[in-house]
Every structure is written in structure tokens, then in C-alpha cells.
Amino acid sequence: IKNSDSYKDWLVFTAPDYEYNEEFPKGQIFLQSVPKDEQVAKGQEVKFKVSLGSKNVPVPDYFGVTEKDYTAQLTAAGIKFDIVKQQDVGFSSGYVIKASKQPGENIDVSVGEVLTVYVCENTNSLSFSY
């Protein structure tokens, strides 16, 4: 809207306020300072509130997913995370073993809740006892 040829010489848009909102998807304007159908004067200032989406984001499934792909999913969802490397002969190196929350459980991104992601990092040699 700010760069629209229809409005750029007519209205003044201030930087929007961003808020978590359970009703509107991320990036959608959900409130404006000028009511719908109200006449505006040239140079009038318009303020907006833009949705950050829900503050409760479901943890994506990690079964069979590499660290690189999973962290990309978390970043896209706005979920903060820590990576913990550990050995596990049941998984290939570089794959997610588990997380501090189960897939589908919600994580509150509004308070900066951090998901711990455990990634397999097996060494090249294994020792066996007989």
C-alpha cells in the first residue's frame, strides 16, 4: 500500500504496528486509523496494525528430517531453537532425533520460547564390547 501509485501522493502512511493476532494470518492488516468508506484529505496520516499471526505455533514434525531442513522450517515458522548434538546408532548423522516438544504441540513465540532440537552426530568409529 505504501508504494502504491494510487496513494503515494495522496496519503501519508506511518510505520505499522505489529501484533500477534489469533484471528488474522501473518502479514494481514487488521486495523487502520481511518474507518472504511470515510473520506480523507490529501496528506492525511494513516496508521495500521499488521498481524504477526498466532503467538502459539505448532511444532513441525521432525521424523526423517535433516537438521538443515528442520531448522529452515522452524525459522520460517518464527520458532527460536537451540541445537544439541548427540550420538544415537538408531539415526543417521545430521538427522533430527527428537525435540523438547512433540510435533503438533504449541510453542509460544510471543515470549521467545525456545525449542531444543536434538540432532544425531555419530562418530566414524564405534567400539563394541564382547
GUFI-721416 format. One line per 4 residues: number of its first residue (from 1); for each residue x, y, z of N, C-alpha, C. Coordinates in nm, 2 decimals. Example, Ala and Ser with C-alpha at 12.3 -4.5 7.8 and 13.67 -1.06 7.14 Angstrom:
# GUFI-721416
1	1.32,-0.57,0.78,1.23,-0.45,0.78,1.32,-0.33,0.78 ~ 1.28,-0.22,0.71,1.37,-0.11,0.71,1.29,0.00,0.79;
This chain:
# GUFI-721416
1	0.08,-0.12,0.00,0.00,0.00,0.00,0.09,0.12,0.00 ~ 0.19,0.12,0.08,0.28,0.24,0.10,0.34,0.28,-0.04 ~ 0.37,0.19,-0.13,0.44,0.22,-0.25,0.34,0.22,-0.37 ~ 0.21,0.22,-0.34,0.11,0.22,-0.44,0.10,0.35,-0.51;
5	0.10,0.35,-0.65,0.08,0.47,-0.72,-0.05,0.54,-0.69 ~ -0.15,0.47,-0.65,-0.28,0.53,-0.62,-0.28,0.61,-0.50 ~ -0.19,0.58,-0.40,-0.19,0.65,-0.28,-0.07,0.74,-0.24 ~ 0.04,0.71,-0.32,0.17,0.77,-0.27,0.17,0.92,-0.27;
9	0.10,0.99,-0.35,0.09,1.14,-0.34,-0.03,1.19,-0.27 ~ -0.11,1.10,-0.21,-0.23,1.14,-0.15,-0.23,1.12,0.00 ~ -0.19,1.01,0.05,-0.19,0.98,0.19,-0.05,0.96,0.25 ~ -0.03,0.98,0.38,0.09,0.95,0.44,0.07,0.83,0.53;
13	0.15,0.73,0.50,0.15,0.60,0.58,0.26,0.60,0.68 ~ 0.22,0.58,0.81,0.33,0.57,0.91,0.37,0.42,0.92 ~ 0.48,0.40,0.98,0.53,0.26,1.00,0.42,0.18,1.08 ~ 0.39,0.06,1.03,0.28,-0.01,1.10,0.32,-0.07,1.24;
17	0.22,-0.09,1.32,0.24,-0.16,1.45,0.21,-0.31,1.42 ~ 0.30,-0.39,1.48,0.28,-0.54,1.46,0.23,-0.60,1.59 ~ 0.13,-0.69,1.58,0.08,-0.76,1.70,0.05,-0.90,1.67 ~ 0.07,-0.99,1.76,0.02,-1.13,1.75,-0.13,-1.12,1.75;
21	-0.19,-1.20,1.66,-0.34,-1.19,1.65,-0.39,-1.33,1.61 ~ -0.48,-1.39,1.68,-0.53,-1.52,1.66,-0.63,-1.53,1.55 ~ -0.69,-1.41,1.51,-0.79,-1.41,1.40,-0.74,-1.39,1.26 ~ -0.63,-1.32,1.25,-0.58,-1.28,1.12,-0.44,-1.34,1.09;
25	-0.42,-1.39,0.97,-0.29,-1.45,0.93,-0.18,-1.35,0.93 ~ -0.06,-1.40,0.94,0.06,-1.32,0.94,0.07,-1.23,0.82 ~ 0.10,-1.10,0.84,0.11,-1.01,0.73,-0.02,-0.94,0.69 ~ -0.13,-0.97,0.75,-0.26,-0.91,0.71,-0.29,-0.79,0.80;
29	-0.33,-0.68,0.73,-0.37,-0.56,0.81,-0.50,-0.59,0.87 ~ -0.51,-0.57,1.00,-0.64,-0.60,1.07,-0.70,-0.48,1.14 ~ -0.63,-0.36,1.13,-0.69,-0.24,1.19,-0.62,-0.12,1.12 ~ -0.70,-0.02,1.09,-0.65,0.10,1.03,-0.71,0.22,1.10;
33	-0.64,0.33,1.10,-0.68,0.45,1.18,-0.80,0.52,1.11 ~ -0.82,0.50,0.98,-0.92,0.56,0.90,-1.03,0.46,0.88 ~ -1.15,0.48,0.93,-1.26,0.38,0.91,-1.29,0.36,0.76 ~ -1.34,0.24,0.73,-1.38,0.21,0.59,-1.48,0.31,0.54;
37	-1.47,0.36,0.42,-1.56,0.45,0.35,-1.56,0.59,0.40 ~ -1.46,0.62,0.50,-1.45,0.76,0.54,-1.37,0.84,0.44 ~ -1.42,0.96,0.41,-1.34,1.05,0.32,-1.21,1.10,0.39 ~ -1.11,1.11,0.31,-0.98,1.15,0.36,-0.93,1.27,0.29;
41	-0.85,1.35,0.36,-0.80,1.47,0.29,-0.66,1.44,0.24 ~ -0.61,1.51,0.14,-0.48,1.49,0.09,-0.38,1.52,0.20 ~ -0.28,1.43,0.21,-0.18,1.44,0.32,-0.22,1.38,0.45 ~ -0.34,1.32,0.46,-0.38,1.27,0.59,-0.29,1.15,0.62;
45	-0.26,1.14,0.75,-0.18,1.03,0.80,-0.27,0.90,0.83 ~ -0.22,0.79,0.79,-0.29,0.66,0.81,-0.20,0.57,0.88 ~ -0.26,0.51,0.99,-0.18,0.41,1.07,-0.25,0.28,1.06 ~ -0.16,0.17,1.07,-0.21,0.03,1.05,-0.16,-0.05,1.17;
49	-0.24,-0.16,1.19,-0.19,-0.27,1.27,-0.18,-0.39,1.18 ~ -0.07,-0.46,1.19,-0.05,-0.58,1.10,-0.03,-0.70,1.19 ~ -0.09,-0.81,1.15,-0.09,-0.93,1.23,0.05,-1.00,1.21 ~ 0.10,-1.05,1.32,0.22,-1.14,1.33,0.17,-1.28,1.32;
53	0.04,-1.30,1.31,-0.01,-1.44,1.32,-0.03,-1.48,1.46 ~ -0.06,-1.61,1.48,-0.08,-1.66,1.61,0.05,-1.66,1.69 ~ 0.04,-1.64,1.82,0.15,-1.65,1.91,0.18,-1.79,1.94 ~ 0.08,-1.88,1.93,0.10,-2.02,1.95,0.12,-2.10,1.82;
57	0.24,-2.14,1.80,0.28,-2.21,1.67,0.30,-2.35,1.70 ~ 0.24,-2.44,1.62,0.26,-2.59,1.64,0.40,-2.63,1.59 ~ 0.46,-2.71,1.67,0.59,-2.77,1.64,0.58,-2.86,1.52 ~ 0.66,-2.83,1.41,0.66,-2.92,1.30,0.71,-3.06,1.33;
61	0.66,-3.16,1.25,0.71,-3.29,1.26,0.86,-3.30,1.21 ~ 0.94,-3.38,1.29,1.08,-3.39,1.26,1.12,-3.53,1.21 ~ 1.03,-3.62,1.21,1.06,-3.76,1.17,1.12,-3.77,1.03 ~ 1.24,-3.82,1.02,1.30,-3.84,0.89,1.35,-3.71,0.83;
65	1.37,-3.60,0.91,1.41,-3.47,0.86,1.55,-3.44,0.90 ~ 1.63,-3.38,0.80,1.76,-3.34,0.84,1.76,-3.21,0.92 ~ 1.87,-3.18,0.99,1.89,-3.06,1.07,1.87,-2.94,0.98 ~ 1.93,-2.94,0.86,1.92,-2.82,0.77,1.77,-2.79,0.74;
69	1.70,-2.90,0.70,1.56,-2.88,0.66,1.47,-2.84,0.77 ~ 1.50,-2.90,0.89,1.41,-2.87,1.01,1.43,-2.73,1.06 ~ 1.56,-2.69,1.06,1.58,-2.55,1.11,1.53,-2.45,1.02 ~ 1.52,-2.48,0.89,1.46,-2.39,0.79,1.31,-2.38,0.82;
73	1.25,-2.49,0.85,1.10,-2.49,0.89,1.08,-2.41,1.01 ~ 1.16,-2.43,1.11,1.15,-2.35,1.24,1.16,-2.21,1.22 ~ 1.26,-2.17,1.14,1.29,-2.03,1.11,1.17,-1.97,1.04 ~ 1.12,-2.04,0.94,1.00,-1.99,0.86,0.88,-1.97,0.95;
77	0.87,-2.06,1.05,0.75,-2.05,1.15,0.77,-1.95,1.26 ~ 0.89,-1.89,1.27,0.92,-1.79,1.37,0.96,-1.86,1.50 ~ 1.00,-1.98,1.50,1.03,-2.05,1.63,1.18,-2.05,1.65 ~ 1.21,-2.00,1.77,1.35,-2.00,1.81,1.39,-2.14,1.86;
81	1.52,-2.17,1.83,1.57,-2.31,1.86,1.71,-2.31,1.90 ~ 1.75,-2.41,1.98,1.88,-2.45,2.01,1.91,-2.59,1.96 ~ 2.03,-2.61,1.91,2.06,-2.75,1.86,2.16,-2.82,1.96 ~ 2.12,-2.94,1.99,2.21,-3.02,2.08,2.25,-3.15,1.99;
85	2.38,-3.17,1.98,2.42,-3.28,1.90,2.44,-3.40,2.00 ~ 2.40,-3.52,1.96,2.43,-3.64,2.04,2.43,-3.76,1.95 ~ 2.51,-3.86,2.00,2.52,-3.99,1.93,2.40,-4.07,1.95 ~ 2.36,-4.14,1.84,2.25,-4.24,1.85,2.26,-4.33,1.73;
89	2.29,-4.46,1.76,2.31,-4.55,1.65,2.18,-4.58,1.57 ~ 2.06,-4.54,1.62,1.94,-4.56,1.56,1.91,-4.46,1.45 ~ 1.99,-4.36,1.43,1.97,-4.25,1.34,2.10,-4.22,1.26 ~ 2.08,-4.17,1.14,2.19,-4.13,1.06,2.24,-3.99,1.10;
93	2.37,-3.96,1.10,2.42,-3.83,1.13,2.35,-3.72,1.05 ~ 2.32,-3.61,1.12,2.26,-3.50,1.05,2.11,-3.50,1.06 ~ 2.05,-3.60,1.11,1.90,-3.61,1.12,1.85,-3.58,1.26 ~ 1.73,-3.52,1.27,1.67,-3.48,1.40,1.63,-3.61,1.47;
97	1.67,-3.62,1.59,1.63,-3.74,1.68,1.50,-3.71,1.75 ~ 1.49,-3.59,1.81,1.38,-3.55,1.89,1.39,-3.40,1.92 ~ 1.28,-3.35,1.98,1.28,-3.21,2.02,1.22,-3.20,2.16 ~ 1.23,-3.09,2.23,1.18,-3.07,2.36,1.03,-3.06,2.37;
101	0.97,-3.05,2.25,0.82,-3.06,2.25,0.79,-3.16,2.13 ~ 0.68,-3.22,2.14,0.63,-3.32,2.04,0.57,-3.24,1.92 ~ 0.58,-3.30,1.80,0.52,-3.24,1.69,0.37,-3.22,1.71 ~ 0.32,-3.10,1.68,0.18,-3.06,1.70,0.16,-2.98,1.82;
105	0.25,-3.00,1.92,0.24,-2.92,2.05,0.27,-2.77,2.01 ~ 0.20,-2.68,2.08,0.22,-2.54,2.06,0.35,-2.49,2.13 ~ 0.41,-2.39,2.07,0.52,-2.32,2.13,0.48,-2.17,2.12 ~ 0.50,-2.10,2.23,0.46,-1.95,2.24,0.58,-1.87,2.19;
109	0.56,-1.82,2.06,0.67,-1.74,2.00,0.67,-1.60,2.05 ~ 0.56,-1.55,2.11,0.55,-1.42,2.16,0.64,-1.39,2.28 ~ 0.67,-1.49,2.36,0.76,-1.47,2.47,0.90,-1.53,2.45 ~ 0.92,-1.57,2.32,1.06,-1.61,2.29,1.09,-1.75,2.34;
113	0.99,-1.83,2.36,1.01,-1.97,2.40,1.10,-2.04,2.30 ~ 1.20,-2.12,2.35,1.30,-2.18,2.27,1.28,-2.33,2.26 ~ 1.28,-2.39,2.14,1.27,-2.53,2.12,1.41,-2.59,2.11 ~ 1.43,-2.69,2.19,1.56,-2.77,2.19,1.54,-2.88,2.09;
117	1.63,-2.88,1.99,1.63,-2.98,1.88,1.76,-3.07,1.90 ~ 1.73,-3.20,1.91,1.84,-3.30,1.92,1.87,-3.36,1.79 ~ 2.00,-3.34,1.75,2.04,-3.39,1.61,2.15,-3.50,1.63 ~ 2.14,-3.60,1.55,2.23,-3.71,1.56,2.37,-3.67,1.50;
121	2.47,-3.70,1.57,2.61,-3.68,1.53,2.69,-3.80,1.57 ~ 2.69,-3.90,1.49,2.77,-4.02,1.51,2.91,-4.01,1.47 ~ 3.00,-4.06,1.54,3.14,-4.06,1.50,3.16,-4.17,1.40 ~ 3.27,-4.17,1.33,3.30,-4.26,1.22,3.33,-4.40,1.28;
125	3.37,-4.41,1.40,3.41,-4.54,1.46,3.32,-4.57,1.58 ~ 3.28,-4.69,1.59,3.21,-4.74,1.70,3.29,-4.85,1.77 ~ 3.28,-4.85,1.90,3.35,-4.96,1.97,3.25,-5.05,2.03 ~ 3.28,-5.18,2.03,3.19,-5.28,2.08,3.25,-5.36,2.19;
129	3.18,-5.40,2.29,3.23,-5.49,2.39,3.18,-5.63,2.37 ~ 3.26,-5.73,2.39,3.21,-5.87,2.38,3.20,-5.93,2.51;
